[in-house]
Structures are given as C-alpha cells and as structure tokens.
Amino acid sequence: MVQKYYEGTPRIINLSIEIGRLLGIVDATHLRKPKTELRKKSKVETIRASLAIEGNTLSKEQITAIIENKRVIGPAKDILEVKNAIEVYSALAEFDAFSEESYLRAHGILMSGLVEKPGLYRTGGVGIVQGDKVAHLAPPGWNVSNLMSQLFQYLKGSEDNLIIKSCVFHYEMEFIHPFYDGNGRMGRLWQTVILMRVNPVFEYLPIEKAIKESQDEYYRVLGESDKAGLSTTFVEYALEKIKLSLEELLKSRPESMNDEERMDYYLSQLEEGKEFTRSDYLKVFTSISGATASRDLQKAIERDLLIKVGEKRLTRYKKK
C-alpha cells in the first residue's frame, strides 16, 4: 500500500486547476521551450535563487560570467557551488524523476568537492539548528534508505497527479534530510525534474526564484508541516509558487513569433525521425496562413534544417 503524505484541501484543488489552465496557455502560445535569451535568464535566476537560499554570495552577473567561462573573483566554495549547479541544471533532461539511482547521481554532481561523500545517503544523525534551538531533528541515519525508498515508491505508484507529487516529494525529502549537506538544493532541483515530466516548460521556469522571494514563508511552512506530520501546508505553498512562476512567464511572452522561431519551436517538439506535412505544421500554428507555412518550410530547407520528401499532395518533411 502506497503511503498517503498529505490531505486534499479546496486550496490544493483550486491551485491545481489554475496551474492546468496556465499550462494550457503555455502550450497554446508555444512557450514549452522559450526563446534562448529567456532560457538563459531563467537558468541564471534558478541557480542564483537556489544557492542564495543556502548562503551563496555570488550575484547573477557573476553566475552569468561563469556560464560564459569568464574568470570570477569570489569565495572558492561559492564558485564551486555555482559550477556544480550549472553542470546539473544543464543536464536536467538526462535525469529520471522516478529513479533513486539518478537522484543520487544528481547529488553527486551538485555536491562534488563540497562534501566528503557526494551521491551517498548519510549514515549518521543530523539536526537543523536555527539560532540556539534545534528546529528539526531528522530521522536516524539507519532509516534513511528505507524512507527514501518509500518516497520513490509513492512517486512511482500513487495516483496523485505529478504536480502534487513534486510538492510532496520536495517536502518529504527535506523532512528525511537524506544527505549531510545539499538537501535544500536537492529538494528544489528534484521537484523541477519531476515537473518536467508534466510539461517541458518547467525546465525553464525559475520556481526557485519565487521560493527565494518568500524564504521566511518557505521555512515557516516546512515547520508547520513538520508539526502536522503531513505535507499539506507545504503542498499548498509550493503549488502557489508554481502558479506565480507560470504567470510570470506568460507576462513575458512575445506577442508573435517570426518564421525562424516558429520552425525552431516546431522542430524542438518533433519526435526524432518523424516525418510531417504542412497540415501538421499548421495544426500547431493555427494563426498563420497556408502560404506562410509553405514559406516557413521552404526557408527551413534553405537553412539546412529539413529534407523534403515527395511532391505536391504527397510532400512530407523530415528533420535533417
């Protein structure tokens, strides 16, 4: 039997419905893979926010410089944290959300050179201290592997939708505190990996930024969920931050796309090796005319992106 980690509330239902509506707009406006400039900005904001929560002092400008392989002056530990985060966030699509082995590999990259045994669960006890008080005493080290195994079973076996599962996983992982260090950034990272199974746009959505901007509330709802013994309060909080991040993305969307942007977007969504017709292309870009679609396809051939197969009504296209 799969363990139940939270209780359904009207707020969870309403937020889930609203997130579904916003994702529908994302798909309708071709934002599953935003423009390169927006993707780069998002990656910097994500890394900056997630690491700043943990005390990293590097600015967005310094992180951008590291991404561009420029020299940066700053604390060696902070620079290494950023380099590790760049590596792991650049490889998001390679991780399997349901695989514990993949999860541990991500921790190994994220915490390489920062902890003694990256990519391994802790075997000793840990507690989270705030001021002069122990805010959270994590489960004993001998039980970590078992608790994480149960959590991954929930992730794979529960009938809850994946968006809610991502929130539950984030909280429960923080509660278990499976590593000696890097738990916070792993919780935020793996939530993104799970959400990417729902919609590719989550790879480029800086939910971490929304969390950083409400950091006090983040810790408060973690504490409230600890006291309740359920992740309900945290699920409501995390769903709200997902909704806000989607709204922010939609505010920044361009009013229209040019021919190259349309084709690049279409090809990024196309299954490898699959042929398509002009009609297939028009089903995605319903606001353009048949003549415009023909021009897009011809230009893509000239850009050496497509191969044309057949003639007239039998014409099909294939990614080169």
C-alpha positions as CSV (number, residue, x, y, z in Angstrom):
1,M,0.0,0.0,0.0
2,V,1.3,3.4,-1.0
3,Q,1.6,5.8,1.9
4,K,-0.5,9.0,2.0
5,Y,1.6,12.0,2.7
6,Y,-0.9,14.9,2.6
7,E,-4.6,15.7,2.9
8,G,-6.6,17.2,0.0
9,T,-7.9,20.7,0.6
10,P,-10.1,23.1,-1.5
11,R,-7.0,25.3,-2.0
12,I,-4.9,22.4,-3.4
13,I,-7.8,21.5,-5.8
14,N,-8.2,25.2,-6.9
15,L,-4.5,25.7,-7.4
16,S,-4.2,22.5,-9.4
17,I,-7.0,23.6,-11.7
18,E,-5.4,27.0,-12.2
19,I,-2.0,25.6,-12.9
20,G,-3.6,23.3,-15.5
21,R,-5.3,26.3,-17.1
22,L,-2.0,28.2,-17.3
23,L,-0.2,25.2,-18.8
24,G,-2.9,25.2,-21.5
25,I,-2.0,28.8,-22.3
26,V,1.7,27.9,-22.3
27,D,1.1,25.2,-24.9
28,A,-1.3,27.3,-27.0
29,T,1.2,30.2,-27.2
30,H,4.2,27.9,-28.0
31,L,6.1,28.6,-24.8
32,R,7.1,25.0,-23.9
33,K,10.6,26.0,-25.0
34,P,11.0,29.8,-24.6
35,K,13.5,31.8,-26.6
36,T,17.2,31.3,-26.0
37,E,17.6,34.6,-24.1
38,L,14.7,33.8,-21.8
39,R,16.1,30.3,-21.2
40,K,19.5,31.6,-20.3
41,K,18.0,34.2,-17.9
42,S,15.9,31.6,-16.3
43,K,18.9,29.3,-15.7
44,V,20.8,32.1,-14.0
45,E,17.8,33.1,-11.8
46,T,17.2,29.5,-10.8
47,I,20.9,28.8,-9.8
48,R,21.2,32.2,-8.1
49,A,18.0,31.7,-6.1
50,S,18.5,28.1,-5.0
51,L,22.1,28.7,-3.9
52,A,21.4,32.1,-2.3
53,I,18.9,30.3,0.0
54,E,21.8,28.3,1.2
55,G,24.0,31.4,1.7
56,N,25.9,31.6,-1.6
57,T,27.0,35.2,-2.2
58,L,27.6,35.3,-6.0
59,S,25.5,37.7,-8.0
60,K,23.5,37.0,-11.2
61,E,26.2,38.8,-13.1
62,Q,29.0,36.6,-11.6
63,I,27.0,33.4,-12.4
64,T,26.4,34.6,-16.0
65,A,30.2,35.2,-16.3
66,I,30.9,31.6,-15.0
67,I,28.4,30.2,-17.6
68,E,30.3,32.2,-20.2
69,N,33.6,30.7,-19.0
70,K,34.9,34.1,-17.7
71,R,37.1,34.5,-14.7
72,V,35.2,35.5,-11.5
73,I,36.6,36.7,-8.2
74,G,34.8,35.3,-5.1
75,P,34.9,32.7,-2.4
76,A,36.2,29.4,-3.8
77,K,33.3,27.4,-2.2
78,D,30.7,29.7,-3.7
79,I,32.3,29.5,-7.2
80,L,32.4,25.7,-7.0
81,E,28.8,25.6,-5.9
82,V,27.8,27.6,-8.9
83,K,29.9,25.5,-11.3
84,N,28.3,22.3,-9.9
85,A,24.8,23.8,-10.2
86,I,25.4,24.9,-13.8
87,E,26.5,21.3,-14.7
88,V,23.5,19.7,-13.0
89,Y,20.9,22.1,-14.3
90,S,22.4,21.8,-17.9
91,A,21.8,18.0,-17.6
92,L,18.2,18.1,-16.3
93,A,16.8,16.2,-19.2
94,E,19.2,13.3,-18.5
95,F,17.8,12.5,-15.1
96,D,15.0,10.0,-14.5
97,A,12.5,11.5,-12.0
98,F,11.5,8.0,-10.7
99,S,15.0,6.6,-10.3
100,E,16.7,6.7,-7.0
101,E,20.0,6.0,-8.7
102,S,19.5,9.0,-11.0
103,Y,18.6,11.1,-7.9
104,L,21.8,10.1,-6.1
105,R,23.8,10.8,-9.3
106,A,22.4,14.3,-9.3
107,H,23.5,14.9,-5.7
108,G,27.0,13.6,-6.7
109,I,27.3,16.3,-9.3
110,L,25.7,19.1,-7.3
111,M,27.9,18.5,-4.2
112,S,31.1,17.3,-5.9
113,G,34.1,18.7,-3.9
114,L,31.8,20.2,-1.3
115,V,31.1,17.2,0.9
116,E,33.1,14.1,1.7
117,K,30.8,11.5,0.0
118,P,28.6,13.2,-2.6
119,G,25.9,11.0,-4.0
120,L,25.6,8.8,-0.9
121,Y,22.9,8.9,1.8
122,R,24.0,9.8,5.3
123,T,24.5,7.1,7.9
124,G,24.6,9.3,11.0
125,G,22.2,11.6,12.7
126,V,21.6,15.3,11.8
127,G,19.6,18.2,13.1
128,I,18.7,21.6,11.7
129,V,19.6,24.4,14.1
130,Q,18.1,27.9,13.9
131,G,19.6,30.3,16.4
132,D,20.2,28.4,19.6
133,K,17.3,25.9,19.0
134,V,17.1,22.6,17.1
135,A,14.4,23.4,14.5
136,H,14.2,19.9,13.1
137,L,15.7,16.5,14.2
138,A,15.9,14.3,11.1
139,P,15.1,10.6,11.2
140,P,18.1,8.4,12.2
141,G,20.7,7.5,9.5
142,W,19.9,3.8,9.6
143,N,16.4,4.5,8.3
144,V,17.2,7.0,5.6
145,S,17.5,4.5,2.7
146,N,14.2,2.8,3.7
147,L,12.3,6.2,3.9
148,M,13.7,7.3,0.6
149,S,12.7,4.0,-1.0
150,Q,9.2,4.5,0.3
151,L,9.1,8.1,-1.1
152,F,10.2,6.9,-4.5
153,Q,7.5,4.2,-4.4
154,Y,5.0,6.9,-3.7
155,L,6.4,8.9,-6.7
156,K,6.0,5.9,-9.0
157,G,2.9,4.3,-7.6
158,S,0.5,6.9,-6.3
159,E,-2.5,8.1,-8.4
160,D,-1.9,11.7,-7.4
161,N,-1.0,14.0,-10.3
162,L,2.7,14.6,-10.8
163,I,2.5,18.3,-9.9
164,I,1.2,17.5,-6.4
165,K,3.7,14.6,-6.2
166,S,6.5,17.0,-6.9
167,C,5.4,19.2,-4.0
168,V,5.1,16.2,-1.7
169,F,8.5,14.9,-2.7
170,H,10.1,18.3,-2.1
171,Y,8.7,18.4,1.5
172,E,9.2,14.8,2.5
173,M,12.8,14.8,1.2
174,E,13.5,17.9,3.3
175,F,12.0,16.1,6.3
176,I,14.0,13.0,5.8
177,H,17.1,15.1,5.2
178,P,18.9,12.2,3.4
179,F,22.3,13.9,3.0
180,Y,24.7,15.5,5.3
181,D,24.5,18.6,3.1
182,G,22.8,19.8,-0.1
183,N,19.2,18.7,1.0
184,G,17.6,22.1,0.3
185,R,19.0,22.5,-3.2
186,M,18.3,18.8,-4.0
187,G,14.6,19.2,-2.9
188,R,14.2,22.2,-5.3
189,L,16.2,20.5,-8.1
190,W,14.3,17.2,-8.0
191,Q,10.9,19.0,-7.9
192,T,11.9,20.5,-11.2
193,V,13.0,17.1,-12.6
194,I,9.6,15.7,-11.7
195,L,7.7,18.7,-13.1
196,M,9.5,18.3,-16.4
197,R,7.5,15.0,-16.8
198,V,4.4,17.1,-16.8
199,N,5.5,19.8,-19.3
200,P,8.9,20.7,-20.8
201,V,8.4,24.3,-19.8
202,F,9.3,23.5,-16.2
203,E,12.9,23.1,-17.3
204,Y,13.0,26.8,-17.9
205,L,10.8,28.0,-15.1
206,P,12.7,29.5,-12.1
207,I,10.4,28.3,-9.3
208,E,13.4,28.6,-7.0
209,K,13.2,32.4,-7.5
210,A,9.7,32.5,-6.2
211,I,10.8,30.5,-3.2
212,K,13.8,32.8,-2.6
213,E,11.5,35.8,-2.6
214,S,9.3,34.1,0.1
215,Q,12.1,32.5,2.1
216,D,10.7,33.2,5.5
217,E,7.4,31.7,4.4
218,Y,9.2,28.7,2.9
219,Y,10.8,27.8,6.3
220,R,7.6,28.5,8.1
221,V,5.5,26.1,6.1
222,L,8.2,23.5,6.4
223,G,8.0,23.8,10.1
224,E,4.2,23.8,10.1
225,S,4.2,20.6,8.0
226,D,6.7,19.0,10.5
227,K,4.3,19.7,13.4
228,A,1.3,18.4,11.5
229,G,3.1,15.3,10.4
230,L,1.7,15.8,6.8
231,S,3.0,17.9,3.9
232,T,-0.4,19.6,3.2
233,T,0.6,23.1,4.1
234,F,3.8,22.8,2.1
235,V,1.9,21.4,-0.9
236,E,-0.3,24.5,-0.9
237,Y,2.7,26.8,-0.6
238,A,4.6,25.0,-3.4
239,L,1.6,25.0,-5.8
240,E,1.2,28.7,-5.2
241,K,4.8,29.3,-6.2
242,I,4.4,27.1,-9.4
243,K,1.3,29.2,-10.3
244,L,3.2,32.5,-9.7
245,S,6.1,31.3,-11.8
246,L,3.8,30.4,-14.7
247,E,2.0,33.7,-14.5
248,E,5.4,35.5,-14.6
249,L,6.4,33.5,-17.7
250,L,3.2,34.3,-19.5
251,K,3.6,38.0,-18.8
252,S,7.0,37.9,-20.6
253,R,5.8,36.0,-23.7
254,P,6.3,37.7,-27.1
255,E,3.2,38.8,-28.9
256,S,4.2,36.8,-32.1
257,M,7.0,34.6,-33.4
258,N,8.9,35.1,-36.7
259,D,9.4,32.3,-39.2
260,E,12.7,31.0,-37.7
261,E,11.3,31.0,-34.2
262,R,8.2,29.1,-35.3
263,M,10.3,26.4,-37.1
264,D,12.8,26.1,-34.2
265,Y,10.0,25.6,-31.8
266,Y,8.2,23.1,-34.0
267,L,11.4,21.0,-34.5
268,S,12.2,21.1,-30.8
269,Q,8.8,19.3,-30.2
270,L,9.1,16.9,-33.1
271,E,9.8,13.2,-32.3
272,E,13.2,12.1,-33.7
273,G,12.9,10.6,-37.2
274,K,9.2,11.5,-37.6
275,E,8.1,12.9,-40.9
276,F,5.4,15.6,-41.0
277,T,3.2,17.5,-43.5
278,R,2.4,21.2,-44.0
279,S,-1.0,20.4,-42.4
280,D,0.7,19.0,-39.3
281,Y,2.7,22.3,-39.1
282,L,-0.5,24.3,-39.4
283,K,-2.2,22.4,-36.6
284,V,0.5,23.8,-34.2
285,F,0.5,27.4,-35.7
286,T,-3.2,27.9,-36.3
287,S,-3.0,31.7,-36.7
288,I,-0.8,31.6,-39.9
289,S,-2.0,31.0,-43.4
290,G,-1.1,28.1,-45.7
291,A,1.1,30.3,-47.8
292,T,3.0,31.5,-44.7
293,A,3.5,27.8,-43.6
294,S,4.9,27.0,-47.1
295,R,7.4,29.9,-46.8
296,D,8.4,28.7,-43.3
297,L,9.1,25.2,-44.6
298,Q,11.0,26.4,-47.7
299,K,13.2,28.6,-45.6
300,A,13.9,25.7,-43.2
301,I,15.1,23.7,-46.2
302,E,17.3,26.6,-47.2
303,R,18.6,26.8,-43.6
304,D,19.5,23.1,-44.0
305,L,17.1,22.1,-41.2
306,L,14.7,20.0,-43.3
307,I,14.7,17.4,-46.0
308,K,11.7,17.4,-48.4
309,V,10.3,14.0,-49.4
310,G,7.8,13.6,-52.3
311,E,5.9,16.2,-54.3
312,K,2.7,18.1,-54.3
313,R,0.0,16.5,-52.1
314,L,2.4,13.7,-51.1
315,T,5.0,16.2,-49.8
316,R,6.4,15.4,-46.4
317,Y,9.2,16.9,-44.4
318,K,11.9,15.4,-42.1
319,K,14.3,16.9,-39.7
320,K,17.8,16.8,-41.1
